[in-house]
Amino acid sequence: MNRRFMNFTGKRNQQRGFSALRTLILAGLLCGLPIAAVNAETLAISCGAVGQELQLCKEGTEAWAKHTGNQVKVISTPNSATERLALYQQILAAQSPEIDVFQIDIIWPGILANHFIDLAPHIDAATIGEHFPAIVANNTVKGKLVAMPWFTDAGVLYYRQDLLDKYHAKPPETWSELTATAQRIQDAERAAGNPRLQGFVFQAKGYEGLTCDALEWVDSFGGGTLVGAGGKASINNPQAVAALKMAAGWIGTIAPEGVLNYDEEESRGVFQSGNAVFMRNWPYAWALANATDSPVRGKVGVIALPRGGEGGKHSGVLGGWNLAVSRYSAHPELAADLVRYLTSRAEQKRRAIAGSYNPTIPALYKDADVLAAAPFFGQLYPTFADAVARPSRQTGAKYNRVSADFYNAVRDVLSGQRQAGEALAGLQRRLDRLSRGGRW
Ligand code: GLC
């Protein structure tokens, strides 16, 4: 079946390519066009569609196309990182040349490395060296630069400054403060005739986003990040249990039951329409919350996510997206040039200003135009520079299994099906088996 798909698409592309070429040559002969236009190619890139991603991707690729005389087809992909990975795995397993450039998650280089070319020979070392070294290291698998950093992410807390002012509340420093403030404002607003107001919205659907949120709760309590320094699973610990108990207590109190089906965009929908005091999300929500048509424009603050209990710390999970060139692309050179352009300083600056997508080039965090558009890029620089990694490097190709086991266990706890202690003990056993005691 895969083979049939591959042949079919390969042939169709070729035919399309030939007839396009014929048309171009004819047009070129008739109009005396320069030869470069005759060699024009069409590349395809898969782009995310969360927030303004698709629009910005189209604008960026159109600029490159205009500049080089080629064309780029932008293919939109599912919002859920979990679904997107499944789709990519299907396309790549079929060795399909349909997509030349893939937008890949920071946690996928270990899973998908074999399907991408090494970008290092195509992009000069000084350009690569402009990016956060930790991201470049993350994207390097067995000495091969699998993807160029495009934008980075870290979980942050959004709050409604106007509501906090109205109730003389401060932005929360700890999760217990957040819980108390959210409950107080939610109760008061509902009593005053605002029945739709929620205290706190976040991502608790069963997918990669819940892994991010839950890891932040656990790590902020000092419960680690699933895998310990020696490689062994480390999730069955009292701090992790305390963190999940706390989160389970939010469902149906300060968060609606429906949060169990929320991803990033659903959370943003509630917050941006004015119906939540607090929201956990990624930086992209800032530009949209402050857009001219946003009901909460000018009323929003952003801070680091709260600390856990005694001895806890602020913890924002590292996210972000990178651009990789498929090994099955018919135009790897050209595709690498598109990647070079899209990940360049100028393009990252444009995306930071228009969409608050975090640059992967540290110098841009000192750029006056970027800071004017997203002041929290400067204020929260440590949140972005020291964001907490998910254990994708340690677990390599098994990361997706690890993450799914984790978010499923967390979901059982949030939905009240299992106690936190029991769920985490079971998860620990599964991860021990999967890792053969720490040898992933
Ligand atoms: C964001 C992050 C990505 C993460 C995803 C989870 O897109 O950048 O790294 O996996 O959210 O929903």
Residues whose N, C-alpha, C, O or C-beta is under 5 A from the ligand:
A	BS01	GLC	A81 D105 I106 D153 E208 G209 L318 G319 G320 W321
